[in-house]
Amino acid sequence: MKNKKLAFLAAGILTLSSLFTGCGSPTSSSSDTQTIKLGVNDNDQRIWNYVKEELAKENITLEVISFADYVQPNIALSEGEIDINSFQTNIYFDQFISDHNLDLTGIGNTVFAPMGIYSDKLQTPLDVTDGGKVAIPNDVTNGGRALLLLEEAGLIEINDAAGLIPTLKDITANPKNLSIIEVAANQIPRSLPDLDLAVINNGVAVDAKLSPLDDSIYIESTDTENAVNYYNIFAVKTSDKDDPALNRLVEIYQSEEVKELINEVYGGSRLPVF
């Protein structure tokens, strides 16, 4: 895949649970115990349980709140319903806060979750026949990422000027005349039997009981200049970026102990990037 010009800043990816004052930052109770509300978009608590235990030693209570989509965690953060979130990539974050005019800031990296190409019929992407049917996510950032992955796999070519968020209109070469369709990300796994190829987000694949490492027929590389744009991050309100409790949460997450736990829990399908 040709290198694309980096267009987005690195950012942070956790969400913390807290009691809010008017400014929305975590506050101390009468017993000097702070509460942090962390917003995520999955129900996997294994890593957070460790972070929760470590924070408790410092009289900080972590409350993990799971959201069902990729929109509400940032809206809830901006409105002070949560203190921090951890669910999104740098590129998604930058695009979202620009589109919605939100005053949020990233305060640390978490993991890189590689996107993969899957098929019930083929062994490699290049095995696809002329006119093959290919599904990609229908949102702007993940759809663009999927197109770049198809380019990396040798199936299409994309106009360099499109940068990191190309659309179907930016395809300059499609030698196999692939029919590329945009589908809601969480609907793609169940459509696999009707497709030749499917590009599936890491989290969606895992939720569908697919292993990004074992079940994909092509997986995103971490060895490109663009990879940092797809690092997941912690995000907070800009006014809270120096909050000691929130930064302590990030410090605990970005420890060797958590790095080892991530490798143990996810078996390489999510890679620590801190």
N, C-alpha and C positions, 0 to 999 in steps of 0.2 A: 504494500500500500504506500502510495506516495505520501510524504510528510505533509501535513496540513498546518497552516499557520496557527499557532496557539492564540486563542482569542478570549480565553476566560481565566480568571484568577483562581488559585487554589483556595479551598475553604474547609470548614470543619463539619463533622457529621453527627453529633449526639443531641438528644433532647432530654432535659432534666425536669424533675418534678419539684414544685415549690409553692409556697404561699406567697401571694403577691401583695405588694404595697401599690401605691398609685403609679410608681415608675415600672412596676412589673418584675423587679428583681427578687431573688429568694430572700426571705426574711427570717429572723430568729424568733422562736417562740419564747414563752416565759421561762422555759427550762433550757434556753440557749441551744435548742436543737433546730437546725434549718431543714426545710423541705424543698426539694428540687423536683420539678415535673419535667420528665423527659418524654418527648414525642418520637415514636417510631412507627413504621408501617408494616410490621410483622409481629408474630406472636412468639418468636423464638427468644426466650429469656435467659439462655444459658450464659452468655457473656455478661449481660446486665446483672444477673444474680451475683456474680463475683464482684462487679463494681459496686453494687449495692452494699455488700458485706463490708468492703473496704471503707466506703464512705461512712457507714454506721459507726465505725471505730472512731470517727472524727465528729460524731454527733450531727451528721448530715443524713437525712432520710431521702432516699431516691424512690420516686414514684414513677413507674414506667406506664405510659399511656399509648395504646396501639390505635392507629388510624387506618381506615380501610382504603385510602387512596393517597395520591402523591400531591394533592392540593391542600388539604386541610392542615397538615403539620406546619406549613409556613404561615398560613392565615392565622392559626391558633397562636403561633409564636408571636406574630406581629401584634395580635390583640391582647397579649398577656395572659392567655389561658394556660400556656406552658412556658417553661423557662429556657428550654434548649431542645433542639431536635437532632436526630441522627438517622437519615434515611436517603439522602440524595447525593448526586455527584456534583462536582464543581460546575460543570457545564449546565446542568439542569438548574442549579441554584442561581447562577448568574442570569440566566434567561428568565427565570421566574420572578426574581426581585425586580428586574428591569420591566417586565411586562405588567407587574402589579404595583410598581412604585413603592416597594417595601424597604424599610431601613433596617436591614438585617446584615449580619457579618459572620463569616466563617472563622472559627477559632481552632481548627485542628483537623488533620486527616484521620481516617479510620482504616477502611479497607478498600481494596480494588476487587470488584466483582466482575470478572470477565463475561462478556456476552458471547453466546455461542450460536452456531448454525446446527440445526437438528433435522433429521429425516427418518421416516419409518421405512424408506425404500432404498436409499443410496448409502454408499460407503464413504464417498468424498463429494464435496460440492461440485467438482468438475465432472462428475458422472451424470449430472442433470442433462436431460435431452432438450432439444430445441422446443421452445414454447412452454417450458416447465413453469409450474405455478409456485411462486415464492411469497411468503407472508412476512411482513415486517411490522413493528409497532406503529400505531397511528399517531403518536404524539411527536412533536417537532424534534426534540433532542434525541430521544431514543430511536426514532425513525431515521434521523440523520446518521446516528451512530451505526445503525444496522446497514445502511447503504455503504458506509465506509468499510464495514466488515465484509460485505459482499465484494467490494473492490479489492480489499486485501486478499480475499480468497481467489481472485482472478476471474470473477464472473462479469463484472461491469467496469466501466471507467466513469469518473466523475470530474466535472469541471473544478479545477483547483480554486477558482474564485469563490466557490460555495463555502469554503472553509470547513468548519466543524459541524454545520447543520445543513447539509445538502438536502434537497427534496428530489422527488422523482423527476422534476423538470431539469435537474442538474446532471442527469445521466447523459454522457456524451457518446458512450459505446455500450451496446448490449448485444454482443455477437450471437448469443443463443436465443435472442428474442424472448427473454424470460418475461412472464406475466407477473409483475411485482405488485402485490395488493397490500393495502394498509388495513390492519386489524387491531382492535383493542388488545393491548399487550396480554392481559390475563385470559383472553379467549384463544390465543394462538395454540397453546399446547393441545387443547381438545380438538383442534382442527388439523393436527398433524396427519391423520390418515387420508385427508383430502388434499394434501399438499405434497409437492416434491421436496421443497426445502422450507424451513421456518427459522427465522432469526428471533431468538427468545432472550429476554432479559434474565440475568442471573437469578434474581429473587423469584421471578415468576416460574422459572424452570425448577428451582428447588421446591417451591410450593406445589408444583405438579409432580413431584417425586422423580424428577430428572436430575441426574448428576452432570453438572457442567463439564467436569473432567472426563467422565466415563461414557456419557451418552451423546455428547455433541460430536459431530463429524468435523468440526472446525471451531477453534476457539480463539478469541481475541488475544493478541500478543501484548505483553507489558513492555516490550522492548522498542517502543516508538516514542517520538517526541510528544505525541498526542495523549499518551496514557494518563498523564497527570490530570487532564480534563475530566477523566472518568473516575478519579479517586472520590470516594465517599467522604463526607465531612460532618463536623459538628457545626451547627448554626445557632446564633443567639441574636437578640435585639442589639443593635450597635451600642446602645446606652449601657448594656450589660457586659460588653466584651472584656472588661477588666475585673469583673466580679470574682472574688477569691474562691467562692464555693464552686462556681461553674468551671473555672480554670482548674480547680483541684480535681473535679470529675474527669476533665480531659487528661490531666497528668496521670491519674490512676489507669485510665483506659490505655494510654500510650506507654504502658510499662512492659517489661520483658515477660512478666507473668501473664498478662493479657495476650501478648503476641503468641506465646506458647499455647494458650487456651484456644485462640482462634484457629491455629494450625491443627490442634487436636480435634476441635469440634467440627470444622468444615473440611478437613482433609485436603486442603489446597484449592478448594473451589472459591474461597475468598482469601485474599492475600493481605496481610497487614502492610500498611504503607506509612509507617512512622518509625 
